[in-house]
Amino acid sequence: MVLGTSSGAGKSLMTAALCRVLRRRGETPLPFKGQNMSNNAWVDQDGGEMAYSQALQAWAAGLEPHHSMNPVLLKPQGDSTSELIHLGQSVGLARAEHYYRDWFRPGWAAIRAGLSELQAAHPGGRLVLEGAGSPVEVNLQSRDLTNLRLAQFLRARCILVADIERGGVFAQLMGTLALLRPVERPLIRGLLINRFRGRRELFDEGRRWLEAHTGIPVLGVMPWLDELFPPEDSLDLLERRGRKSSAELEIAVLRLPSLSNFSDLDPLEAEPSVQLRWLTPGEPLGRPDAVIVPGSKQTLRDLAALQRAGLGEELRSYVAGGGQVFGICGGLQLLGRELLDPQGLEGGDCAAGQVVAGLDLLPLRTRFGGRKALRQRQSTARWPGEGLSLEGFELHRGLSSPIETAGPLQPLATDPDLGHWYSFGEAGGLVAGTYLHGVFESGPWRRRWLNQLRQRRGLAALPENPPHHSRQRDALLERLADAFEAQVNLTPLLSP
């Protein structure tokens, strides 16, 4: 089990690295996080919802992601309320103050069921568990679902990760160990220092001090890796402020208050010629080459935030002047003309049945309600070029239908329910959107979209035959595992 001294210590990536290293050694690692809190989700082949970080760990392990790897997922939606996913399916809403009272026993049952399902599907596999936050939140220890309760239940060998980049690494480790109960302390088999800058031998004295004062070996010192690893939550996006020297296009991405599925943008982050600028409502839009409106967990609440900040009017002026806007899932819904939420699912303050005015950049009407769409999809593009393959997944409530059935509104794919595009005439403005998460992972489609932006700028076209983004992601995991193997001694962790 990979535990951390805090959220953001690097547990998710260290777990992914460990999965890839064990796979290289001929094992079948089984990634598992009993409970996660994230709006960055994935939909498996069975139509089950799970955290994206466990999907990444599954790919590192050479397995197909499955919701049993993350049996409890909380998706925050504001006001101390989260949607609760058990074993891939939504089971209701949970308020923070009532969560452990109402959901502790069902959550533990879901975790045990997920473990059983995962181990039955892969007999002989080795569980590689990830903790959540800190394992020693003393006010929550008696109700812990996913850290030391699970470690004790499975008699897991634990590694404790601390992030030296944050400072205070000795206090992080010593404080965490001091708060462990006597029955828990023997579970910790090793310490790991993460994100160390500079020559590793500079920490040798600190390493010796930790081992002398804790009696626990320091398994390794992971260096700072200058790579764009997928962020686990939207707070990690704040660290992505570097400027690419080779960037030729600037694409603004709206950092919505209820931002979800931001991993959709990873393939664009990986494009050397593209600079993403994350834009918080209230910051000036400027004149980017394109604007992306990403997914939203609370579409109507985010729509109100955009309108209050004046971004709705800015976007309409931007498009009227020839700009291009692309929306994904909730972003597509925001771009429409009318939104109806009779059940109050999307965080708006409107009365039941009231029509809410959208940004009015696509002549679409969205009605929220019914079962959540959870499925993987494959289709063929009609825009920005005919015949290109598209693949991804749907994860949304609500259906969007055209208000205008003729004219400049056109389907984006051969499956018309996956999205539309709309031309704004002589100035060259264009708005498009799709329900397909992962649309940018398809290399030829992504490059075709980028090339039509480049053509407007007079830039040479990029080759349109790059591999699927999963190839780049796998190469990134290989480099992560290379560093992990070079720096971390796993013997104390793997020996009986």
Secondary structure, DSSP 8 states (H G I E B T S, - for coil): -EEESSTTSSHHHHHHHHHHHHHHTT--EEEE-SEEE-S-EEE-TTS-EEEHHHHHHHHHTT----GGGS-EEEEE-STTEEEEEETTEEEEEEEGGGHHHHHHHHHHHHHHHHHHHHHHHSTT-EEEEB--S-TT-TTTGGG-SSSHHHHHHHT--EEEEEEGGGS-HHHHHHHHHHHS-TTTGGGEEEEEEEEE-S-GGGGHHHHHHHHHHHS--EEEEEE---S----SSGGGGGG-----TT--EEEEEE--TTEE-GGGGHHHHT-TTEEEEEE-TTS-----SEEEE-EESSHHHHHHHHHHTTHHHHHHHHHHTT-EEEEETHHHHHTSSEEE-TT--S-----TT-EEE---SS-EEEE--SS-EEEEEEEEB-SSSTT-EEEEEEEES-EEEES--STTEEESBSSGGGEEEEE--TT--EEEEES-BTGGGSHHHHHHHHHHHHHHHT-----S----HHHHHHHHHHHHHHHHHHHB--HHHH--
